[in-house]
Amino acid sequence: MPKETIYESEQSRSRQALATYFRRIARALGRGDPIPVDDDGTVTVDPGTESNLEIEVEREDGTVEFEIEMEFDEADGVVETDAAASKGTFELYTDSADEWRWRLRHDNGNIVADGSEGYTEKRDAESGIESVQRNAPGAHVVDTDRDEEPPAEGGSNATFELFGDTADRFRWRLVHENGNIIADGGQGYASKQKAKQGLNSVKSNAPGAAVEELGDDEAPTDDEE
């Protein structure tokens, strides 16, 4: 039977992006979860309990290839090509101050996340969305009321912080390692568990969510933002 290519991707990645990608794989292996192949997690591989690992480094015409190949019997594993289709959409719009903003709307109509600021340029708002898509899935969750700190290993370049506000409501924010808040829940929750459910929705739905630019008649009013 000839080889069948189920999924293939080639792109340039920074060292940090490579580290984040391989950490996602390592974390899934350690937990016994399906391994996310693509950034969106829509293609996954569950190799079962044991696989053959082949590592090869080759040099040719000034180019070095570092190949890592994992092989397992098809009967022992599972491959999914539509594993984690997003149930959310990023809505991109301009506010009353003519600044660009975004929010993540679940298919049930709820707003599960929004940006923490407005942007003068549209491309900056789009970069904010990309940062959330890239960092949310692997971000550690810490409870700042308990003075928790994220583990030194694994995770992404951002951390979900859970905290209580002055109105005794629970909130979350996604903080990049540079200190910038790149997303928050936009609301307070009655319980910490509800806040965790909100951020977990962002973890699972942000990576594969489509981006839709709203027209002026569709953009939220000041009361809705």
Beta strands, then each sheet from edge to edge (+ up, - down):
strand 1: 35-36
strand 2: 44-46
strand 3: 52-60
strand 4: 63-71
strand 5: 78-80
strand 6: 88-94
strand 7: 100-106
strand 8: 111-114
strand 9: 140-143
strand 10: 158-164
strand 11: 170-176
strand 12: 181-184
strand 13: 210-213
sheet 1: 1+ 2- 5+
sheet 2: 3+ 4-
sheet 3: 8+ 7- 6+ 13+
sheet 4: 9+ 10+ 11- 12+
end
